[in-house]
Amino acid sequence: MPPAGRRRLLTLSTDLGAEYSAQVKAVLLRSVDPAQIVELTSGLPAHGIAESAFVLRAIAAGFPAGTVHLAVVDPGVGGRRRPIAIQCRDGSAVVGPDNGLLYPLAEALGIGRTVRLDPAPGGGRARVGTTFDARDLFAPAAARLARGAPLRSLGEEVAPTEYRIPTARRAPSGADGQVVHVDRFGNAISNVPSEWAPNDRRPVTVSFGRDRRVLPRATSYESIGRGRWGVLGSSFGTLEVAVAEGRASDRGRIAVGAPIRFRWPRRSPVVSKR
């Protein structure tokens, strides 16, 4: 954990879009040096907690130990879900709604203590209504942590809501999984590790919904050919289904949470020659 009083890097990831994200940054900038703040995205899937949890873990887990991660996808704002901050074993902290969004990232960094945020710790800004805790509650708490405040000063200890990204299952000559993210290009990102697929160029049979396609195993979008389908290893380390310079999610009506099945040819047995 960083020494008490040490200033810490602070990341911001939300589904708020530019206009609301700017208000959150305004709160941060009133008490945190601009050089400490890195906005990762304001374009997480709106209200998409499970998909956003997958993306958040991927984009934030590689930041330096001790970073404060402020993350908000909060369809239950103003309701029963708790506002929390999680201290992680690498010295990082994760701040946001206790709806499962934070858990995969915190687990990747090593979950430690969790506190329920006091609505106005240390006499901070009062909440304005009940619809913008990202600005009125989470941002001030994250800023305090970035300035070196101890976690215990933010509220009472609680247990966080657990959520784990679904795992794929190996099958004979293939794998069964689900689509966990559709990126802005319409690529359907699965939870099947790329390393499970044979490292060769043989076609892969992919089934999603009522659609079943035999697709080339490609190494780049260019190698697929414009407007054609293919299977690639994504930057998330999992298999994705893509249409080169097109949108696989639209053409195949593929949605987040949809089951997806990959089948690859069985390896031919090696026959020894005598």
N, C-alpha and C positions, 0 to 999 in steps of 0.2 A: 504494500500500500504506500502511496506517496506520503512523504512527511507532512505533518499538520501544517496548514498555512500555505503549502505549495500550490501554485496555480496549475490547473490541469486543462488539457485539451477537451473540447466539448463538441460532440457531433449532434446534428439535428436531422431527424428522418420522420416525415409525416405524410399523410394523405391530404393535406390541407390546401394545396395549390398556392399560387404566388401571393394572393392578397391576404390570406390568413397567416401563411407562413411568415410574411413580412412583419406582422404584428408580434409574433412570437420572437422573432429576431430582435425587434425593437426592445423587448423586455430584457433579453440577454445582453444587448449592447449597452444598456444602462449600468450594468454592473460587472461585465466581463470584457476583457480586452478583445477587440475584433480579431486579433491574431490567434486567439484561442478557439474561435468558432469555425467549424467546418459544416456547412449544410450539405448533407449527402443527397437528400432528395425531398421534394415536397409532393412527389408524384407516386407514392405508394398506392396500391389499389384501394380506392375509396371504400371504406367499411369492410374491406377484405382482410380480416384478422389473420386467418391461416396462411393465405398467400403472402401477406406482408411479413409475417413472422419468418417465412422462408427467405424472403429477399433481405430482410433486416439482418439476419444472421450472416448472410453471404457478404453484404457490403460493409458491415461494421466489425466483424470479428477480427479482422486483420489489423485494426488500429493499435497503436502502442498501448502497452499495459498502463493502467492508471487513467485512461480516457473516461470521461463522463458521456454516456450515450442517452440523449433525450429522444424518445421515440413515441409517436402518437398516431394511432389509428383507433378511434374511440367512438364507435356507434352508440355505446351505452353512457355517453357523457351525461352527467347530472342524475344518473340512476344509481343502482345498487353496487356497481363495480367499484372496487377500491382504487384510490390513487397510491402508488407505491414507488419505492426506490430500493433497488437490490444492490448490495455490495458484492463484488465478485472476488474470487481468490487471487486474481492477478492484479488487484488494486483498482480495477475499473468499477464503474457503477452504471446502472441502467435505470432510467426514470421514465414513468409513464403509467398507463392504465393497467390494472391487474386483470386483463381479459385473455391472457395467453400470448399476446404479442411479444412480450419481453422475454419469455421463458427460454426459448431456444437459444437466443443470443447469450443470456445469462448462464445457461447451462454450458455453452461452449467455452465461456470464460471462467467457469467455476463458481457455482452459486454459493454465496455466503449468507450473511444476515439480510433480512428484508424488513423494511419499516413501512407502515401506513402513514402517508404524508399528512401532517397537520395542515388544515386549510390556510393558515396564515402564520407559519413559523417565524419566530423572531420579529413579529410585528410587520410582516411584509404586506404587499398590496392585497387588498380584499378582492374576493371574486366578484366579477361583474356578471350577474346572471348565473345561469347554470349550463351554458352551452359552449364555453370556451376555456376548459381547464388547461388546455395546452398553453395558453397565454397566461392565465390567472393563477395557476397552481403548479403545473409541471415546470415551466420555464424558471420561475423564481427558485424552486427547489434545486433544479439542475445547476443554476448559476451559483447557488450557495456551495454546492459540492465542488464546483470548478474553482471556487475561491479558497477551498481548503477546509470547509466546515465538515465536522464528523457526521457520519450517517445518523448516529443516535440523536443528534440535535434536530432531526427533521420529523420525528414521530415515534410511535410505539412499534415494537417488533411484532411481526405477523408472519404467517407462512404464505408464500406466493401460490397463485393458481398454476398448476402444472399443465403444460401443453407441449407435446412432442410432435415434430413433423413426421407424418406417416412414413414408414419404411417399406421398401419394395421387397418382394419375395422371389427368390430364385426358383426357376422351374426347369424341367428337363429341356435343355437346348434353348433357354430363354429366361424371361423374367416377367413378373406381373407387378405393376405399380399403378401410379396415378399421376395425373397432371397436377403439378404443384404451383406452376406459375405460367402465365402467358405474358411475354414481354411486349414492349411497345411496337415491335416488328411483327407480332403475331406468331412468333415461334412458341411451340408448346413444349415447355420444360417439364420433364418427368422427374421422379425421384429414384430412377434406376441408375445406379452408378455406371459411368461410362466404362470402367474397367471390367465390368461383367461381360461386356460384348466382346466377341473375338476380334482380335486386332488384324483384321483383313478387310478386303473390299467386297466380300460376298454380300448379296442382297439380304435385307432383314424384312421379315413379315411383321407388320404393325397392325394391331386391331384397336380401334377406339370407337365406342358407340356401335353403330351398325356398319361401320366402315372397316374394311380390311384391305390393306395395300401391301404390295411387295415393293420395297423402296431401296434405293442404293445406299450403301454405307459410305458416306462422303467425309472428306477431310476439310472442305471449305464450301461456302455457299456458291462460289464461282464454279466449282467442279460439278455441282448439281445441274446447273444450267437454268437460265431465267425462266421462271414460271413452273419449274418442275419440283417434285417432292424429293426429300431425302432425310436421312437420319444422320445426326452428327453428335459428337461429344460437345456439350455446352460448356460455357465458361464457369458454370456452377459445379462442374465435375460430374454431371449426370447427362443421360441421353436426351436429346431434343428432336422433335419432328418439325421440319421447316419446309417452306416453299421459297426458293430463291427469288428475292426481290418481290415477294408476295406475302400473303398472310395465311399460314396454315390454319390458324384458329378460326378464321372466317370461312375458308373454303371447306374445311372439314367439320365445322361446327363443334370445335373442341373447346371445352370450358374447364376452368380450374375445378379440381375434384373428380373429373371424369376418369374412370379406370382406363388404363392403357396396357397393352400386352405386346411384348417383343418376342419374336421367335427367330432364331438364327440357325442356319444349316448345321447338322451334326458334323463333327469332324470325321473324316474318313479314317478308318483304322490303318495304321502303318503296316504294310505287308513286307516282311523281310524276304530278300531274294537269296537263294542258296545256289 
